[in-house]
Amino acid sequence: MRIDILTVFPDYFAPLDLSLVGKARKDHIFEVHVHDLRHWGVGAHKQVDDTPYGGGPGMVMSADVWGTALDSIQRVDAPLVHKPLLVIPTPSGIVFNQSTAADWTAQGHLVFACGRYEGIDSRVAVHYSDHPDWAGVSEISLGDYVLAGGEVAVLAMIEAVTRLMPGVLGNPGSAVDDSFSIPGGLVEGSVFTKPPLWRDLEVPAPLLSGNHALIAQWRAADSARRTSINRPDLMGDSPQV
């Protein structure tokens, strides 16, 4: 997989050299290329934005600048091995979840467009959603809150996607027991390690029993319990605990 990131703050993505993601990059499991949008900016100051039509506060990022930049990124994979999917983080987008991350692992080329200010001219999403050389556009939100820009969201999405790729996690089974990957889409249950007694709090007896069926039963029940408390919206038809 090839991942391209367009941003006015390239240094924001230094964490992609760290931890499991950084190791996977060095092992060539996927490649990440970070591009400074101002390379395609206009004039002596490399301007990437302008005042909004219709008035209002803030500035809007220019369709001309983004179009030139995205066309340049698309051509790096020419002749096209994979059509790139353009991902635009925005509070008005579809909420990102584990299912989205899993779906994107099948993409050969992801291009993340980090908006700033009042966002990217909306014509950019319209143009590339219908472009024959692109796999479409996903306008994606991390949740019901607003960030200063798309960089934080892109870091989160890249980590969520790449950790599901073969060879990234030391133990592939770790992803199977993740929250939202558990059957029923519930959150992961409580976890414990040594010592068995800590500050008068004991590890639940089933986890010490060595009985795999009993352990699985306890974990399923605890997953449902935690989901009902913290994320009751995910319970659906699952029994309340």
Secondary structure, 3 states (H helix, E strand, C coil): CEEEEEECCHHHHHHHHCHHHHHHHHCCCCEEEEEEHHHHCECCCCECEECCCCCCCCCEECHHHHHHHHHHHHHCCCCCCCCCEEEEEEEEEEECCHHHHHHHCCCCEEEEECCECCCECCHHHHHHHCCCCCCCEEEEECCCCCCCECHHHHHHHHHHHHCCCCCCCCCHHHHCCCCCCCCCCCCCCCCCCCCCEECCEECCHHHHCCCHHHHHHHHHHHHHHHHHHHCHHHCCCCCCC
